[in-house]
Amino acid sequence: RITTMNPAHTITSTGQNSGTNEDVVVTENAKAVCHRDLPAVNQDDRHKGTILLFYQYIEPEWTEAEHKQALKKVIEIGMKYNITGRGRVAPEGLNCTLTGKPEDVRSFCYSLRAWKEVFNETDFKLTDGVDFSKLFKSLSIRKATELVAYGLAREKAPSLEKFAGTHLEADEYHKAMQDPETVIIDVRNAYESAIGHFQPPKEGAKLIDPKMRNSIEFPKWLNSEDTQKQLNGKKVLMYCTGGIRCERATALLNQMSAVSDTLKPKGVYHCRGGIERYVKTFPSGGYWKGKNYLFDRRMEQTPSIKNAETVEQGITAKCCLCRTKWTSYRGQFKCNRSLCRVPVIVCELCTIVATKNPESLSCELCREGYRAPSNVPDLVALKRKADNIVSIPSDTARPSSKKKKIYYKDRLFLRRLPLSITATKIKEELGPNRVKFIKWLIDHENGNFYGSCMLEMFSENDAKHVIEKASTKMGIQVERKKIKVSEAFITGDENLFVGFIQKEYPPIGY
């Protein structure tokens, strides 16, 4: 049964989270504002504050000069309209949580559109009617190398143009969760998921929690055999707070599937605008359970018309000390483990103890002894291989457009080399009269050698000989470690070895 209301619609829901048989759906809230006028300010909200969440990726990324100009411009516009808040400007784009007066915030957004055409594609997420005490006190826009700390900047970044997942509006995402052949991945950190997450209907999708302490663990989790078994052959949905983490996460999965024979999801999707837009579209909750952890002064977000008691009942989080049920993060307490340091929940009664004895604090993952997968994928090699398979973006969730592969006849690409490798060791193993030059490949962000190199061979036959040897059961081993050898694609680096001076050791970074 569907009953039309204005502006909301009431629909019969198969979900069990709202406490009723019906969910209120404000369909207008499901729509992104890309290439549209921003919503007008309600009369009642004109004398209150507004919070703005937005991000915008840039491809190809900004040059160093453009990056510097962008940082200056964003600060300039923010100062002009008395905007406060926090933001990151990286070569790959912009990510901000900002606050101000309703009209000033809208003027800021329109100024970005006037500055760069690409910001017409930006989904500006506005929340009006916010108490001024919840607004930021100052403006801080920082220069960064990456918008989300996945460790996927620059030459490691999967192309969004080629591999980004398909956006679903909030109401479409809601329906997608009803599909039993679907898995849902919460790409936020575990401490965020602890106080709120999606709970699909019983006969619907399966929820997967990667148990991440921080975003840099996601590529390793996605690279694990167990994870890939769960995703293969399934429709994959991802979600996060406002959508930005899903952009790179879905692209990484699609990139991996483009080069893998055993990882073939049936489409990769994410909720446009993230949880933030979903709970505005479903103010009675829909399939959302608990609170949405926020990184602004509001701290958390709940469905606006869902009973507070029902919200609390849907959360199982506990104080990390006394184990009493507690559902809010306050006081900026952190896990005491030096390699963890994630936020932990401390109830009011334990605040004094936590302050005096911070070494007693432990997060839920450390408490259970959980260790994240440790096998780091070769992200540079993965990107290179996938980019040479997929030449143009596809309209489907997993791009499949391919271009003809063209290889150098006398070059090879080596990876999984030990970090103690030398030019002499490679030549000894492959043949001193076969290898002419060895170019060590480095991470341009920190100058570190990451275990890969490019070889120029003396002849085409020498290259074929090494490829054949690498394809045998024993393969090629250096320092008892089996290395990977492949042909080298032509990628506009024909002059790589012109005037080349051989270095015996790979660089150690700076």
Residue, then its C-alpha position, 0 to 999 in steps of 0.5 A: r500500500i502506498t499513500t501519497m503525502n506532500p512532500a513525503h510518501t508513506i510506503t509499506s516497508t519490509g524492514q523491521n527497524s522502524g518499529t512500525n510496518e510503514d516508513v516515511v519516505v521524503t523522496e525529494n531528499a533522495k535527489a542529489v543537487c548536482h546540476r540543480d539549484l540548491p534548495a531554498v532556505n525555509q523561513d524558520d531556518r533563516h536565523k539558524g546555522t547550516i552545515l555543509l558536507f561535500y567532496q569533489y574528485i578531480e581527474p586528471e588531478w591538479t598540477e602542483a600549481e593548480h593545487k596551490q591555486a585551489l587551496k588559496k581559492v577555497i580559503e578566499i571564498g570561505m573568508k568572503y562568506n564568513i564560512t567556518g569548518r574543516g577541509r582538505v585540498a589535495p591534487e585529487g580534489l576537495n573534501c570539506t565539512l563547513t558551517g555558516k549562515p544559510e545564505d552564506v553557505r549557499s553563496f559559497c557553493y555557487s562561488l565554487r560553481a562559478w570558479k570551476e565547471v566541475f563543481n556543478e557535478t558536486d553533491f552539496k549536502l546541506t543541513d539547515g536549522v542547526d543551533f549556532s553552538k554546533l557550528f565550527k568556530s574557525l576555518s581550517i583548509r589544509k593542503a593534503t596528498e589524499l582526500v581519504a587515507y586509503g594509501l591510494a594517492r597518485e599512481k596508486a589511485p584507481s581511476l574514477e572515470k574508468f572504475a567508479g561504482t554506480h551511484l544509487e539514490a537513497d530510495e533506490y539503495h533502500k530497494a537494493m538492500q532487499d535483494p538476497e543475492t547482494v552483499i553490503i559493505d560498511v567501508r567506515n571504521a569499526y568504531e563508527s559502525a559500533i553505534g550504527h549501521f544498516q540492517p537489511p531485511k531478514e530475507g535480503a542482503k548480507l551485511i559485511d563489516p570489514k572491521m577496520r581500525n582505519s581506512i588504510e586497512f581497506p585495500k588489504w581487506l579487499n585483497s584477502e582471499d576470504t573477502q573476495k570469496q564473499l564478493n565473487g558473483k554477488k551484487v555489491l553495495m557499499y556505504c559510508t557517512g557522506g559518500i566520499r569513502c565509497e568513491r575510491a573503495t568501489a573503484l578499487l574493487n572494480q579495478m581488482s575485478a578487471v584483472s582477476d578471473t576469480l573476483k567478478p561481482k555482479g555490479v558495484y554500487h554505493c549510496r549517493g550522499g551516504i548515510e547522511r542522505y539516506v536518513k533524511t530520505f527515510p526520517s523514520g529510519g528505514y533499514w538504518k539502525g542506531k546513530n550515524y557517527l559524524f566528524d563535526r560538532r553534532m557528533e552524531q545523526t539520527p533519523s529525525i522522526k524515529n523515537a529516541e528510545t527505539v534508536e537506543q534499543g538498536i545499538t549494542a555498544k558498551c563502555c570500554l571499562c565497565r561494559t555498561k551499554w553506552t551509545s555515545y563517544r564523548g571526551q576524545f578517549k582513545c584505545n591505549r594500543s600504540l598501533c591502534r589509537v581509535p576512539v573508544i566509548v567511555c560512560e559518564l561514571c567511568t570518565i574520571v577513571a579513564t582520564k586518570n588511567p588512559e592505559s586501561l582503555s581498549c577498543e573492541l577489536c583490540r579486546e577480542g585480539y583481532r588482527a587485520p589482513s596484512n597482505v598489501p596488494d601491489l597497487v601500482a602494478l594493479k593500476r597499470k594493468a587495469d588501466n591498460i585493459v580498460s580504456i574508456p569508462s563503461d556505463t555498467a558498474r564494472p567497466s569492461s571496455k578493452k583496448k589492444k595491448i601493445y608490449y615492448k619487445d625488449r622490456l620486462f616488468l618485475r614485481r614482488l622483489p625483496l627490498s634487499i635486492t640489487a642489480t647484481k642479484i637480478k642479473e645473476e638470476l636472469g643472466p648477466n648477458r641478457v639484462k642491459f638496464i634495471k630501472w627501480l620504480i619508486d613511490h613518488e609520494n615518499g621516494n620509497f622503492y616498493g619492490s618493482c622494476m623495469l628491465e631493458m633486455f639486450s634482445e627480444n629473445d632474451a626477454k622471451h627466455v626470461i618469460e618462459k623461465a618465469s612461467t615454469k613451476m619453479g619460476i624465478q626466485v631471488e633470495r628464495k622469494k618467487i618473483k613475478v615477471s610480465e611483459a611491459f606495456i607501451t605507455g608513452d615511456e619510450n625514452l625511459f632508458v635514454g641516457f640511463i645510468q645504472k644504480e646498483y641499489p634501489p632508493i631508500g626514500y626520503 
